[in-house]
Amino acid sequence: MKGLHPELAEIFNRSLKNARTFHELIANRTFTHFSEQNFRTENCLVQEMMINNVRVICLKPKQAAQNMPCFVWFHGGGMVFGNPDDSIPYVIDFVHNFQAVVFIPQYRLAPEHPYPAALEDSYETLTWIYRHANALNIDPNKIIVSGGSAGGNLALAVALKARDEKGPQIAGILPLYPMLDAKERPFHEKFASPAIWNNEKNRHSWDAYLGNMKIIPPYASPLYANVERLPPIYTFIGTHDLFYEEVYEFVNKLRQAHIDVQFDIYKGCIHGFDLEEIPIAREAKKRLLYVTAKLLNGHTGFGDLPD
């Protein structure tokens, strides 16, 4: 892949050998339960709970404090695969760094459950947390919605819905390399390799999520939403990500609406690069934690953060 970041070359080649088609991805949705995984759990509790009919993973400090920050994290997977358990190693840093509580809902997946099922489950989780903030020792003024890829889509969607319905207050949105545009575009055609999130997988995912809908709802495809009065937003993406063009356009739309937004671009990086154990991924994660700390401390001018 021309221009690929050198740290990702071996990962790309390995992914090419083990590539799965879209139909293979949705045919095998098994996952490793969190109790079978290895990750840093000192001073941290990982529990399962049910919020109405939604299974949710909750991570929190063993020594709970009052008025803890809260992250609601939506997992990726193109709306058609993925699960909350797989996100634990990534989001556990929020617990360790901010003494925060993290909730990861297992929202319903397409094509069995097309839009708005995933949004309904995600929003239901958010509203339940907000209503029970005091009992959960959560600061209702420090709830951040977040997620990568399809999860970034849902983070934006629940924030838009909360704004429109005068629902939970959201302190910030962290939609990492989000899935935004339901329409196919020429830029997508550059991404055909089975080693990455490519045009074919993306097209099938949107078809599964939207079902037979003729009109694209803005909550489903946030690129087309009215973004006025959204809370501060931080996002990043690699230049070799199929979503790069639409995310770039979306950030410009946010800026035109005078939304407080910080945007980082990683040259030569592919979709989901930050999940790998390589220096550029650690750099991106460190930057995410740095910006998030500023947000939780009441910093509302992302534009003057250092590069």
C-alpha positions in Angstrom: 0.0 0.0 0.0 1.7 3.2 -1.2 2.6 5.7 1.5 1.8 3.4 4.4 3.4 4.3 7.7 6.4 2.0 8.0 5.4 0.8 11.4 2.2 -0.7 9.9 3.8 -2.6 7.0 4.1 -5.9 8.9 0.6 -5.6 10.3 -0.8 -4.9 6.9 0.9 -7.9 5.4 -0.3 -10.1 8.2 -3.8 -8.8 7.8 -3.7 -9.5 4.1 -2.9 -13.2 4.8 -5.7 -13.5 7.4 -8.3 -11.2 5.7 -12.0 -12.0 6.0 -14.8 -11.0 3.7 -17.8 -9.1 4.9 -19.9 -12.2 4.9 -17.3 -14.1 6.9 -17.3 -11.3 9.5 -21.0 -11.4 10.2 -21.1 -15.2 9.9 -18.9 -15.6 13.0 -19.6 -13.2 15.7 -18.2 -15.2 18.6 -16.0 -13.3 21.0 -13.7 -13.8 24.0 -15.5 -12.9 27.2 -13.7 -10.4 29.4 -13.1 -13.1 32.1 -11.0 -15.0 29.6 -8.8 -12.0 28.6 -5.6 -10.6 30.0 -5.4 -6.9 30.8 -4.3 -4.6 33.6 -7.0 -5.0 36.3 -5.1 -3.7 39.4 -7.3 -1.2 41.2 -10.1 -1.8 38.6 -13.3 -3.8 38.6 -14.8 -5.2 35.4 -18.4 -6.3 35.7 -21.4 -7.2 33.6 -24.8 -5.6 34.1 -28.1 -5.3 32.3 -29.6 -1.9 31.6 -33.1 -2.9 30.7 -32.5 -5.3 27.8 -29.0 -4.2 27.0 -26.0 -6.1 28.2 -23.4 -3.6 29.4 -19.8 -4.0 30.6 -18.9 -1.6 33.4 -15.3 -0.7 34.4 -14.7 1.3 37.6 -12.0 1.9 40.2 -12.0 -0.5 43.1 -11.9 2.5 45.5 -14.9 4.4 44.2 -14.8 8.2 44.7 -17.6 10.7 44.7 -18.4 12.6 41.5 -16.3 10.4 39.1 -16.1 11.2 35.4 -17.9 8.8 33.2 -17.3 7.5 29.7 -19.9 5.7 27.6 -18.0 3.9 24.9 -19.5 2.4 21.8 -17.6 -0.4 20.2 -16.7 -0.5 16.5 -17.5 -3.1 13.9 -19.4 -1.4 11.0 -22.7 -1.8 12.9 -22.6 -5.5 12.0 -20.0 -7.2 14.3 -17.9 -6.4 17.4 -18.7 -6.5 21.1 -18.0 -4.6 24.3 -15.6 -7.2 25.7 -13.1 -6.5 22.9 -12.9 -2.8 23.9 -11.9 -3.4 27.5 -8.1 -3.3 26.9 -8.4 0.0 25.1 -10.8 1.9 27.5 -9.4 0.6 30.7 -6.9 3.5 30.4 -9.8 5.9 31.1 -10.2 4.2 34.5 -6.5 4.2 35.3 -5.9 7.8 34.2 -9.0 9.6 35.3 -10.5 7.4 38.1 -13.5 7.2 35.8 -16.4 4.8 35.3 -16.7 3.3 31.8 -19.8 1.7 30.4 -19.7 -0.3 27.1 -23.2 -1.4 25.8 -23.7 -4.4 23.6 -26.0 -2.7 21.2 -28.0 -4.8 18.7 -26.3 -5.4 15.4 -27.4 -5.3 11.7 -28.6 -6.9 9.5 -30.9 -8.7 12.0 -31.5 -5.4 13.8 -31.1 -2.4 11.3 -31.3 1.3 12.2 -32.4 2.6 14.7 -31.8 -0.5 16.9 -28.2 0.3 17.7 -29.0 4.0 18.4 -31.9 3.1 20.6 -29.8 0.7 22.8 -27.0 3.3 22.9 -29.2 6.2 23.9 -31.1 4.0 26.4 -27.8 3.2 28.1 -26.8 6.9 28.2 -30.1 8.1 29.6 -30.1 5.4 32.3 -26.6 6.4 33.4 -27.6 10.0 33.5 -30.7 9.3 35.6 -28.8 7.2 38.1 -25.6 9.4 38.2 -25.8 10.1 41.9 -26.3 6.4 42.9 -23.4 5.5 40.6 -21.1 8.2 42.1 -20.9 9.8 38.7 -20.6 13.6 38.1 -23.5 14.3 35.7 -21.5 17.2 34.3 -18.6 15.0 33.3 -20.2 12.4 31.0 -18.3 11.8 27.8 -19.6 9.7 24.9 -17.0 8.0 22.8 -16.1 5.2 20.4 -14.1 4.2 17.3 -15.4 3.7 13.8 -19.1 2.7 14.0 -18.8 3.5 17.7 -17.8 7.0 16.8 -21.0 7.2 14.6 -23.1 6.2 17.7 -21.3 8.7 20.0 -22.2 11.5 17.6 -25.7 10.1 17.1 -26.6 9.9 20.8 -25.2 13.4 21.3 -27.4 14.8 18.5 -30.4 13.0 20.0 -29.7 14.3 23.5 -29.4 17.8 22.1 -32.6 17.6 20.1 -34.6 15.9 22.9 -33.2 17.9 25.7 -31.8 14.7 27.2 -28.6 14.0 29.2 -26.0 16.7 29.4 -22.8 15.6 27.6 -19.5 17.1 28.4 -17.7 16.0 25.3 -17.6 13.6 22.3 -14.7 11.5 21.3 -15.7 10.0 17.9 -12.4 8.4 16.7 -12.1 7.9 12.9 -16.0 7.7 12.8 -18.1 6.1 10.2 -20.1 9.1 8.9 -21.2 8.9 5.3 -23.8 6.4 4.1 -23.3 7.5 0.5 -20.6 5.9 -1.6 -17.9 8.4 -2.8 -15.0 8.2 -5.3 -12.5 8.4 -2.5 -13.7 5.1 -1.1 -12.7 3.4 -4.3 -9.0 3.8 -3.4 -9.6 1.3 -0.6 -10.0 -2.2 -2.2 -7.5 -4.3 -0.3 -9.0 -7.1 1.9 -6.4 -6.3 4.5 -8.2 -3.1 5.6 -11.7 -1.7 6.1 -12.4 -1.4 2.4 -15.1 -0.1 0.1 -16.9 -3.4 -0.2 -17.1 -4.0 3.5 -18.2 -0.4 4.0 -20.9 -0.6 1.4 -22.3 -3.9 2.8 -22.3 -2.5 6.3 -24.3 0.6 5.4 -26.7 -1.6 3.4 -27.2 -3.8 6.4 -27.6 -0.9 8.8 -30.0 1.1 6.7 -32.0 -1.8 5.4 -34.5 -0.7 2.8 -34.6 3.0 3.8 -34.8 5.4 0.9 -34.0 8.5 2.9 -30.9 8.5 5.0 -31.7 9.7 8.6 -29.1 12.2 9.9 -28.8 10.3 13.2 -27.7 7.2 11.1 -25.3 9.2 8.9 -24.1 12.2 11.1 -22.2 13.8 8.2 -25.6 15.2 7.1 -26.8 16.3 10.6 -27.2 19.8 11.9 -24.2 20.0 14.2 -25.0 23.3 16.0 -24.8 23.4 19.8 -22.9 20.2 20.1 -20.4 19.9 23.0 -16.6 19.9 22.5 -15.4 17.2 20.1 -12.0 15.5 19.7 -11.2 13.1 16.8 -8.3 11.7 14.9 -7.8 9.7 11.8 -5.1 8.3 9.5 -4.6 9.5 5.9 -4.9 5.9 4.7 -8.3 5.4 6.3 -11.4 5.0 4.0 -13.2 7.5 6.3 -10.4 10.2 6.0 -12.2 12.4 3.5 -15.6 12.4 5.2 -14.1 13.0 8.6 -12.1 15.9 7.2 -15.3 17.4 5.7 -17.2 16.8 9.0 -14.6 18.6 11.0 -14.8 21.6 8.7 -18.6 21.5 9.1 -18.1 21.6 12.9 -15.8 24.5 12.6 -18.2 26.4 10.4 -20.8 25.9 13.1 -18.4 27.2 15.7 -18.2 23.9 17.6 -15.1 23.5 19.8 -13.2 20.8 17.9 -9.7 19.4 18.0 -8.6 17.2 15.0 -5.4 15.2 14.6 -4.2 13.5 11.4 -1.7 10.6 11.3 0.1 10.4 8.1 0.2 6.9 6.5 -2.0 5.3 9.1 -4.9 2.9 8.3 -8.3 2.4 9.9 -7.9 1.3 13.6 -4.2 1.7 13.7 -4.4 2.9 17.3 -5.3 -0.6 18.4 -1.9 -2.0 17.5 1.1 -2.4 19.7 3.4 0.0 17.8 4.9 3.5 18.7 2.5 5.5 16.4 -0.5 3.8 18.1 0.9 4.6 21.6 1.5 8.2 20.4 -2.2 8.5 19.3 -3.5 7.0 22.6 -1.3 9.3 24.6 -2.6 12.3 22.7 -6.2 11.1 23.2 -5.7 10.9 27.0 -4.0 14.3 27.0 -6.8 16.0 25.2 -9.4 14.2 27.3 -7.7 15.3 30.5 -7.9 18.9 29.4 -11.6 18.4 28.6 -12.4 16.9 32.0 -10.5 19.8 33.7 -12.8 22.3 32.1 -10.6 23.3 29.2 -13.0 24.4 26.5 -10.6 25.8 23.9 -9.2 22.8 22.0 -8.0 25.1 19.3 -5.1 26.4 21.4 -3.8 22.9 22.4 -0.3 22.3 21.3 0.3 19.9 18.3 
